Amino acid sequence: MKTVVTFLVLVVATTLFFNSPKTSVITDDEINSPAETAKVQVAILLDASNSMDGLINQAKSRLWNIVNTLTSLKFNGKTPQIEIALYMYGNDGLPALENYIRQITPFTSNLDLISEKLFAITTNGGSEYCGAVIDDAVKNLDWGDGNSDMKLIYIAGNEEFTQGNVSYKESISAALKNSIYVNTIHCGDYHEGVSGYWKDAADRGQGKYFCINSDAQIAYIATPYDDAISEYNLKLNETYIYYGQQGQSNYANQSVQDNNAQSISKENSVNRAVSKSKSVYNNYDWDLVDRAKDDPEYLKKVDNKTLPEEYQNLNATELQKEIDKKAQERAEINSQITDLSKKRQKFIDEKMKDETTEDDFGKAIELSIIEFAQLKGFEIEK
């Protein structure tokens, strides 16, 4: 097993290499699609073999950066539906008969679930069957079929791409037939990635080929706005009213994922708070404020016994007043976080302007998402 790792060694000049996606990938019909809501689907396939602790740590460190990049996209003036799927492969703790592959989550908009499952990944030994995991993702994920949908696979790891009985060439060919573009992130030397067919896989997938140092620590730039955003995040959590059989546990999980983000770095925690202020962070399934916004009639049938104690004896009218109050508080808090996050990003951009930094797992995904989105006809919100 090569000792290389990378969510994130080489000379800076060769740390990152990628092909621009071919302009022929996106057709005029796709760009001019009248679809009301575009869908952006990102499947992340992580090598969880013994040498990949750094990769998993970078994925944890960059999850919310990736989410914030996705939320900057607009199609026909609307925020697209964002879905992320997560796979692990190459872990000896997984069944050999299943090619050491596990779908950790299907496509979901539940960002807390993605965070929870990502932080639960552990590494162990492994044979890394890239062709097999791509094949599984193509066949078993619920990919959209809209002309405006953007469908991307990111596979990260370090061993040769040719391992296993499933041909990566055939898997990638099947992906392209469904307009799914395959990007590869090799954890290690550029030339090893070429000889190990990581670049060939990206070329065939009409995606991008990246090389990263997965052992690198994620750089953190402190800003004058971080503390204020963190304080607003605590207030934001107080605007949620859980409901349903799993409501209380999901509400508790929100704080657990806040703590997970904080355990990586303060920057990661702040990035998560920014993500939570966006419309893509929607907890319709367990938060009554989000549910009532889209389904106001639900208040007439909600089981009050599943609500927080202070709301259990309220009738529908009284409950609606409380929800309206929380919704107004949330809107004001989100507005404050949005304003602070723009100032924060401007501060970071200014600090980074004259610096050269290594690319990592998250930056690789962020860069390519932006380029694919522009070719697909999306706008990038500043």
C-alpha positions in Angstrom: 0.0 0.0 0.0 1.4 3.4 -0.9 1.6 5.8 1.9 -0.5 8.5 0.6 -3.7 10.0 1.8 -6.5 12.8 1.0 -12.4 15.2 1.4 -7.5 16.1 0.7 4.2 14.4 -2.4 4.5 16.8 -4.8 6.2 19.9 -6.1 3.8 22.9 -6.0 4.1 23.2 -9.8 2.7 19.7 -10.3 0.4 19.5 -7.3 -2.7 20.2 -9.5 -3.3 19.1 -13.0 -6.6 19.0 -14.8 -8.1 19.0 -18.2 -10.7 21.5 -19.0 -14.0 19.7 -19.7 -14.6 19.5 -23.4 -17.0 22.1 -24.6 -18.7 19.4 -26.7 -19.9 17.8 -23.5 -22.7 20.4 -23.0 -25.1 20.9 -25.9 -27.2 23.9 -26.8 -30.4 22.0 -26.0 -29.1 21.4 -22.5 -28.2 25.0 -21.9 -31.6 26.3 -23.2 -33.7 23.8 -21.4 -36.9 25.3 -20.0 -36.8 23.0 -16.9 -38.1 24.9 -13.9 -35.6 23.6 -11.4 -32.2 22.3 -12.3 -30.6 19.5 -10.2 -26.9 19.3 -9.2 -25.9 15.9 -8.2 -22.4 15.1 -6.8 -21.3 11.6 -6.0 -18.2 11.4 -3.9 -16.3 8.1 -3.9 -13.7 7.9 -1.2 -10.9 5.4 -0.9 -11.1 4.2 2.8 -8.1 1.9 2.7 -5.4 1.9 5.3 -3.4 4.8 3.9 -6.3 7.2 3.3 -6.8 8.9 6.7 -5.5 12.1 5.3 -8.0 12.0 2.4 -10.9 11.4 4.8 -9.7 14.3 7.0 -9.6 16.6 4.1 -13.1 15.6 3.0 -14.3 16.4 6.6 -12.4 19.7 6.4 -13.8 20.7 3.1 -17.4 19.4 3.1 -19.0 22.8 3.9 -16.7 24.7 1.4 -18.0 22.3 -1.2 -21.6 22.9 -0.1 -21.1 26.7 -0.2 -19.7 26.4 -3.7 -22.8 24.4 -4.8 -25.1 27.0 -3.2 -23.5 29.8 -5.2 -25.0 28.3 -8.4 -28.1 29.6 -10.0 -30.0 28.4 -13.1 -32.5 30.7 -14.7 -32.3 32.8 -11.5 -33.2 29.9 -9.3 -31.2 27.9 -6.8 -30.9 24.3 -8.1 -31.8 21.3 -6.1 -28.5 20.1 -4.5 -28.0 16.4 -3.8 -24.8 14.6 -2.6 -24.1 10.9 -2.4 -21.3 9.3 -0.5 -19.4 6.0 -1.1 -16.5 4.4 0.5 -14.4 1.7 -1.2 -11.2 -0.2 -0.7 -11.9 -1.0 2.9 -11.2 -4.6 4.1 -14.0 -4.3 6.6 -16.4 -4.4 3.6 -17.5 -7.7 2.0 -15.2 -9.0 -0.7 -18.1 -10.4 -2.6 -19.3 -6.7 -2.9 -15.9 -5.6 -4.2 -15.2 -3.8 -0.9 -17.7 -1.1 -1.7 -20.4 0.5 0.4 -22.9 3.2 -0.6 -22.9 5.3 2.6 -25.8 7.5 1.5 -27.9 7.7 -1.6 -28.4 11.1 -3.2 -29.8 13.3 -0.4 -30.3 17.0 0.4 -29.9 16.1 4.1 -26.6 17.8 4.7 -26.4 16.8 8.4 -26.7 13.2 7.3 -23.8 13.6 4.9 -21.7 15.1 7.7 -22.7 12.4 10.2 -21.8 9.6 7.8 -18.6 11.2 6.6 -17.4 11.6 10.2 -18.1 7.9 10.9 -15.8 6.6 8.1 -12.8 4.7 9.3 -9.9 3.3 7.2 -8.8 -0.3 7.1 -6.5 -2.3 4.7 -8.0 -2.7 1.3 -8.1 -3.5 -2.4 -9.3 -0.5 -4.3 -11.6 -1.4 -7.2 -12.2 1.9 -8.9 -14.1 0.5 -11.9 -16.4 -1.4 -9.5 -17.3 1.6 -7.4 -18.0 3.8 -10.4 -20.2 1.0 -11.9 -22.1 0.8 -8.6 -22.6 4.6 -8.4 -23.8 4.8 -12.0 -26.2 1.9 -11.7 -27.6 2.3 -8.2 -27.8 6.0 -7.6 -31.0 7.8 -8.6 -29.6 10.1 -11.2 -31.8 12.9 -12.7 -32.8 12.9 -16.3 -33.4 16.6 -16.9 -31.5 18.4 -19.6 -30.4 21.1 -17.2 -29.2 18.6 -14.5 -25.5 18.6 -13.7 -24.2 15.1 -12.8 -20.7 14.6 -11.5 -18.7 11.8 -10.0 -15.5 12.5 -7.9 -13.4 9.5 -7.1 -10.4 9.9 -4.8 -7.6 7.5 -4.0 -4.1 6.4 -4.7 -3.7 2.8 -6.0 -3.9 1.8 -9.7 -7.2 2.5 -11.3 -7.2 -0.9 -13.0 -7.7 -3.1 -10.0 -10.7 -5.5 -9.8 -12.8 -7.4 -12.3 -14.9 -4.5 -13.4 -13.4 -2.4 -16.2 -13.1 1.3 -15.4 -13.4 1.9 -19.1 -16.8 0.2 -19.4 -18.0 1.9 -16.1 -17.1 5.3 -17.4 -18.6 4.7 -20.8 -21.9 3.8 -19.1 -21.6 7.0 -17.0 -21.2 9.2 -20.1 -24.2 7.6 -21.7 -26.2 9.1 -18.9 -24.3 12.5 -19.1 -22.5 11.7 -15.9 -18.9 13.1 -15.9 -16.2 11.4 -14.0 -13.4 13.4 -12.2 -10.4 11.7 -10.6 -8.4 12.9 -7.6 -5.1 11.1 -7.3 -3.5 11.3 -3.8 0.2 11.5 -4.7 2.6 12.1 -7.5 1.4 13.4 -10.8 3.3 10.9 -12.9 2.2 8.0 -10.7 -1.3 9.1 -11.3 -0.7 9.0 -15.0 0.9 5.6 -15.0 -1.8 4.4 -12.6 -4.5 5.4 -15.2 -6.1 8.1 -13.0 -5.6 10.6 -15.8 -6.8 8.2 -18.5 -10.0 7.7 -16.4 -10.6 11.4 -16.2 -10.0 11.9 -19.9 -12.4 9.1 -20.7 -15.0 10.5 -18.3 -14.6 14.0 -19.9 -13.8 15.3 -16.4 -10.8 16.6 -14.7 -7.7 14.9 -13.3 -6.2 16.3 -10.1 -3.2 15.4 -8.0 -3.1 16.4 -4.4 -1.0 16.0 -1.3 -3.6 14.3 0.9 -1.4 14.6 4.0 -1.4 18.4 3.8 -3.1 20.3 6.6 -5.9 22.6 5.6 -4.8 26.3 5.9 -7.0 28.4 8.0 -7.3 32.2 7.7 -8.8 33.8 10.8 -11.1 36.8 10.0 -12.7 39.5 12.1 -16.1 38.1 11.3 -15.7 34.5 12.5 -16.8 35.0 16.1 -19.9 36.9 15.1 -20.9 34.2 12.6 -20.4 31.5 15.3 -22.6 33.5 17.7 -25.4 33.8 15.1 -25.1 30.1 14.5 -26.0 29.4 18.1 -29.0 31.7 17.8 -30.0 30.0 14.5 -30.2 26.6 16.3 -32.8 28.1 18.6 -35.2 28.8 15.7 -35.9 25.1 15.1 -39.0 23.3 16.3 -38.6 19.6 15.9 -41.6 17.2 15.2 -42.2 13.6 14.3 -40.9 10.3 15.7 -37.3 11.2 14.7 -37.6 14.9 15.2 -35.8 15.2 18.5 -32.9 12.9 17.5 -32.5 14.9 14.2 -32.5 18.2 16.2 -29.8 16.8 18.5 -27.8 15.6 15.5 -27.7 19.2 14.2 -25.6 20.1 17.3 -23.5 17.0 17.0 -22.6 18.0 13.4 -21.8 21.6 14.6 -19.4 20.0 17.1 -17.9 17.7 14.4 -17.2 20.8 12.2 -15.7 22.6 15.2 -13.5 19.6 16.0 -11.8 20.1 12.6 -11.2 23.8 12.8 -12.9 27.1 13.6 -12.9 27.8 9.8 -14.8 24.6 9.2 -17.3 25.5 11.8 -17.9 28.9 10.3 -18.2 27.5 6.8 -20.9 25.1 8.2 -22.8 28.1 9.8 -22.7 29.8 6.4 -24.2 26.7 4.8 -26.9 26.5 7.4 -28.0 30.1 6.5 -28.7 29.1 2.9 -32.0 27.8 1.5 -30.3 24.5 0.6 -30.1 23.7 4.3 -33.7 22.6 4.6 -35.0 20.3 7.3 -38.5 19.8 6.1 -38.6 16.2 7.5 -38.1 17.2 11.1 -38.3 21.0 11.5 -41.8 22.4 11.8 -40.7 25.8 10.5 -39.4 24.4 7.3 -42.4 22.0 7.0 -45.0 24.8 7.5 -43.4 27.0 4.9 -44.0 24.4 2.2 -47.0 22.5 3.7 -49.0 24.9 6.0 -51.9 22.4 6.2 -49.6 20.0 8.1 -50.1 21.9 11.3 -53.7 20.5 11.5 -52.4 17.0 11.7 -49.1 17.2 13.4 -48.8 15.0 16.5 -48.2 17.5 19.3 -46.8 14.9 21.5 -43.7 14.8 19.3 -43.1 18.5 19.7 -40.9 20.2 22.3 -42.7 20.3 25.6 -43.5 24.0 25.4 -45.5 23.6 22.2 -47.4 20.4 23.1 -50.5 22.1 24.4 -50.9 24.7 21.6 -53.6 24.5 19.0 -52.9 25.0 15.3 -53.5 28.7 15.4 -51.2 29.2 18.4 -48.6 26.9 16.9 -48.7 28.9 13.7 -48.0 32.1 15.6 -44.9 30.5 17.2 -43.7 29.2 13.8 -44.1 32.6 12.3 -42.1 34.1 15.1 -39.3 31.5 14.6 -39.4 32.0 10.9 -38.9 35.7 11.2 -36.0 35.3 13.7 -34.4 32.8 11.3 -34.7 35.1 8.3 -33.1 37.9 10.3 -30.2 35.7 11.5 -29.6 34.2 8.1 -29.5 37.7 6.6 -26.8 38.7 9.2 -24.8 35.6 8.5 -25.0 36.2 4.7 -23.8 39.8 5.1 -20.9 38.7 7.4 -20.0 35.8 5.2 -19.6 38.1 2.2 -17.3 40.4 4.2 -15.4 37.3 5.5 -14.9 35.9 2.0 -13.6 39.3 0.7 -11.1 39.4 3.6 -9.9 35.8 2.8 -9.7 36.6 -0.9 -7.5 39.6 -0.2 -5.2 37.7 2.1 -4.9 34.9 -0.5 -4.4 37.2 -3.5 -0.6 37.0 -3.5 -0.2 33.6 -2.0 0.4 30.3 -3.7 -1.2 27.3 -1.9 -1.4 23.6 -2.6 -4.8 22.4 -3.8 -6.6 19.8 -1.7 -9.6 17.5 -2.0 -12.1 20.3 -1.5 -10.4 22.8 -3.8 -10.3 20.2 -6.6 -14.0 19.7 -6.4 -14.8 23.4 -6.0 -12.8 24.4 -9.1 -14.3 21.8 -11.3 -17.9 22.4 -10.1 -17.5 26.0 -11.1 -16.2 25.2 -14.6 -18.8 22.5 -15.3 -21.5 24.8 -14.1 -20.4 27.6 -16.4 -20.4 25.3 -19.4 -23.8 24.0 -18.4 -25.3 27.5 -18.4 -25.4 28.1 -14.6 -24.6 31.5 -13.1 -22.2 31.9 -10.2 -23.6 34.1 -7.5 -20.9 36.3 -5.8 
